[in-house]
Amino acid sequence: GENVEQHPSTLSVQEGDSAVIKCTYSDSASNYFPWYKQELGKRPQLIIDIRSNVGEKKDQRIAVTLNKTAKHFSLHITETQPEDSAVYFCAASKGGGADGLTFGKGTHLIIQP
Amino acid sequence: DTAVSQTPKYLVTQMGNDKSIKCEQNLGHDTMYWYKQDSKKFLKIMFSYNNKELIINETVPNRFSPKSPDKAHLNLHINSLELGDSAVYFCASSQTLFQGAFFGQGTRLTVV
């Protein structure tokens, strides 16, 4: 089955700096890669996703890049703000539907004022 | 107009009891899931249903039984609860292709 590794487990950055979270996946058939943000006591919320036919996608301060050959993808957050503090999860699936998502173990992002 | 709603939000029960968690989605999605998030925050899929049909049944004890009466509902029944079942259980739904799952607010199950 699919295995998703996520690094780092904890990331502390100064407010205004950039944050990068990296994930690798094992199954070359995976073709859909969403990122979720989970605040304390809340549900995971989809923040951005990318399909395997695209190398990069941006949405305001967040961007995701995908390297299919190396089987890794990354989340980039620029100009970090206190409200960016949360646990971020990467995930992978084949088709994004009934196969379900295989999640990484999460990155606790801490924004230092 | 909550998209994916599950009840109850908190559930405290004794070992050996049987309990159910209900989930409903009003997004018109074809696929619904149950995920378990353990104390280390690790999210793992338990079940996936597509149009009321079971698609995925990960290595989950058969004390856990999902039931989908229709496409908009997926309930989770747990028999003979054990201490190790304590976790947050999330219901989610998605369309079948290239769309991330939308999660319910979670049910924090505590077995004492």
Chai-1 contact restraints between the chains, C-beta under 6 A:
chainA,res_idxA,chainB,res_idxB,connection_type,confidence,min_distance_angstrom,max_distance_angstrom,comment,restraint_id
A,Y32,B,F98,contact,1.0,0.0,6.0,A-B,restraint_1
A,P34,B,G100,contact,1.0,0.0,6.0,A-B,restraint_2
A,R43,B,F103,contact,1.0,0.0,6.0,A-B,restraint_3
A,R43,B,Q105,contact,1.0,0.0,6.0,A-B,restraint_4
A,R43,B,G106,contact,1.0,0.0,6.0,A-B,restraint_5
A,P44,B,F103,contact,1.0,0.0,6.0,A-B,restraint_6
A,L46,B,G100,contact,1.0,0.0,6.0,A-B,restraint_7
A,D49,B,G100,contact,1.0,0.0,6.0,A-B,restraint_8
A,R51,B,F98,contact,1.0,0.0,6.0,A-B,restraint_9
A,G95,B,L97,contact,1.0,0.0,6.0,A-B,restraint_10
A,G96,B,L97,contact,1.0,0.0,6.0,A-B,restraint_11
A,G96,B,F98,contact,1.0,0.0,6.0,A-B,restraint_12
A,G96,B,Q99,contact,1.0,0.0,6.0,A-B,restraint_13
A,G97,B,T31,contact,1.0,0.0,6.0,A-B,restraint_14
A,G97,B,S94,contact,1.0,0.0,6.0,A-B,restraint_15
A,G97,B,T96,contact,1.0,0.0,6.0,A-B,restraint_16
A,G97,B,L97,contact,1.0,0.0,6.0,A-B,restraint_17
A,A98,B,T31,contact,1.0,0.0,6.0,A-B,restraint_18
A,A98,B,S48,contact,1.0,0.0,6.0,A-B,restraint_19
A,A98,B,N50,contact,1.0,0.0,6.0,A-B,restraint_20
A,A98,B,I55,contact,1.0,0.0,6.0,A-B,restraint_21
A,A98,B,T96,contact,1.0,0.0,6.0,A-B,restraint_22
A,G100,B,Y33,contact,1.0,0.0,6.0,A-B,restraint_23
A,G100,B,I45,contact,1.0,0.0,6.0,A-B,restraint_24
A,G100,B,S48,contact,1.0,0.0,6.0,A-B,restraint_25
A,G100,B,I56,contact,1.0,0.0,6.0,A-B,restraint_26
A,F103,B,L43,contact,1.0,0.0,6.0,A-B,restraint_27
A,K105,B,F42,contact,1.0,0.0,6.0,A-B,restraint_28
A,G106,B,K41,contact,1.0,0.0,6.0,A-B,restraint_29
